[in-house]
Amino acid sequence: MTIKVGYEQFVPPRVPPGMWFDPDTWLILPQGVRTAGKGRVAASFFLAIGLFIATLGLGYLIWQVVVWDQGQTPAQRLLGLRCWRRDTREVAGRKYMALRQGTGLLLNGELLMGPLIWLGSKELNSVGDVFAGTVVLYDPNRLLHR
């Protein structure tokens, strides 16, 4: 038996048809979709603040609950982003979006841990993603849907 070292040890997982393996995040993703970069996620955050102010808060909250079922926040919807459950390989539903947004809001606002997790992690885009088990994907052609 030969012991392999370095890159020789890695054997990519089997990928179902229509999917691809992202070696940076070790995710199996649908073709045409990729993980969202930190710039897009930051843009989504600032856009969400602007939309919250523009809709006087209440409009944003209502809009948010409506689009959660599609694995998005209003800002993510406008920027072509979606939350993806890594364990089920499906778009996050309303339950996981509520968990993601609730824990993200609590911990980002109270403990200021959000920026540390966001900056220090390759595959997780926010503190809410840690709790919900999601990753934010860039889906410009709306290939992922519920």
C-alpha positions in Angstrom: 0.0 0.0 0.0 1.4 3.4 -1.0 0.8 6.4 1.2 0.2 9.4 -1.0 1.0 13.0 0.1 -0.2 16.4 -1.0 -2.7 16.8 -3.8 -2.4 13.1 -4.7 -4.6 12.3 -1.7 -7.5 14.3 -2.9 -10.1 12.5 -5.0 -12.9 14.7 -6.1 -16.4 13.4 -5.2 -18.7 12.0 -7.8 -20.7 14.8 -9.3 -24.3 14.2 -10.5 -25.2 15.3 -14.0 -25.8 19.0 -14.3 -23.7 19.7 -11.2 -20.0 20.7 -10.7 -17.5 20.5 -7.8 -16.1 23.7 -6.4 -12.7 22.9 -5.0 -12.5 26.1 -3.1 -15.6 25.4 -0.9 -15.9 21.7 -1.5 -19.5 22.2 -2.5 -21.3 20.4 -5.3 -23.3 23.1 -7.1 -25.6 23.2 -10.1 -24.0 24.3 -13.4 -24.2 28.0 -14.0 -24.1 28.8 -10.3 -21.1 29.8 -8.1 -20.5 31.0 -4.6 -21.0 34.7 -4.1 -17.9 36.7 -3.6 -17.4 38.9 -0.5 -18.1 42.0 -2.7 -21.5 40.8 -3.7 -22.4 39.9 -0.1 -21.2 43.3 1.1 -23.3 45.0 -1.6 -26.3 43.0 -0.5 -25.8 44.1 3.1 -25.6 47.8 2.2 -28.5 47.5 -0.3 -30.6 45.9 2.4 -30.0 48.9 4.7 -31.0 51.3 1.9 -34.1 49.3 1.1 -35.0 49.1 4.8 -34.8 52.9 5.0 -36.6 53.5 1.7 -39.5 51.2 2.6 -39.7 52.6 6.2 -38.9 49.2 7.6 -42.3 47.7 7.5 -42.4 47.3 3.7 -39.0 45.6 3.8 -40.1 43.2 6.5 -43.2 42.2 4.6 -41.2 41.9 1.4 -38.6 39.8 3.2 -41.1 37.2 4.5 -42.5 36.8 1.0 -39.2 36.1 -0.7 -37.8 33.9 2.1 -39.5 30.9 0.6 -37.2 31.3 -2.5 -34.1 31.4 -0.3 -33.5 35.1 -0.7 -33.8 38.4 1.1 -35.1 41.4 -0.9 -31.5 42.7 -1.5 -30.3 39.2 -2.6 -33.2 39.0 -5.0 -32.2 42.2 -6.7 -28.6 41.1 -6.9 -29.2 37.5 -8.1 -28.1 35.8 -4.9 -29.7 32.8 -3.2 -29.1 30.9 0.1 -28.3 27.3 -0.5 -28.4 24.4 2.0 -25.2 22.5 1.7 -26.5 19.3 3.3 -29.6 18.9 1.1 -28.3 20.7 -2.0 -31.5 22.7 -2.2 -32.5 26.4 -1.8 -33.0 27.3 1.8 -36.7 27.5 2.7 -38.6 29.9 4.9 -37.6 28.1 8.1 -33.9 28.3 7.4 -34.1 31.8 6.1 -35.8 32.9 9.4 -33.1 31.2 11.4 -30.4 32.7 9.2 -31.8 36.2 9.4 -32.7 36.0 13.1 -29.4 34.8 14.4 -27.5 37.0 12.0 -29.4 40.1 13.2 -28.9 39.2 16.8 -25.2 38.3 16.7 -24.2 40.9 14.1 -25.9 43.6 16.1 -25.2 42.6 19.7 -21.8 40.8 19.6 -20.3 42.3 16.5 -19.1 38.8 15.5 -20.5 39.0 12.0 -17.6 40.9 10.4 -15.1 38.6 12.0 -16.8 35.4 10.7 -17.5 37.1 7.4 -13.9 38.2 6.9 -12.3 35.0 8.3 -14.2 32.4 6.4 -13.9 31.2 2.8 -17.2 29.6 2.4 -19.6 31.2 4.9 -20.8 34.6 4.1 -22.4 35.7 7.4 -22.9 34.6 11.0 -26.4 33.6 10.1 -25.1 31.1 7.6 -23.2 29.3 10.4 -26.5 28.6 12.3 -28.6 27.9 9.2 -26.1 25.7 7.4 -26.3 27.8 4.3 -24.0 29.4 1.8 -24.8 32.4 -0.5 -24.6 31.6 -4.2 -24.6 33.9 -7.2 -27.4 32.7 -9.5 -27.7 35.4 -12.2 -29.8 33.3 -14.5 -32.3 32.1 -11.8 -31.5 28.5 -12.2 -32.2 27.7 -8.6 -35.8 27.9 -7.7 -38.4 26.3 -5.4 
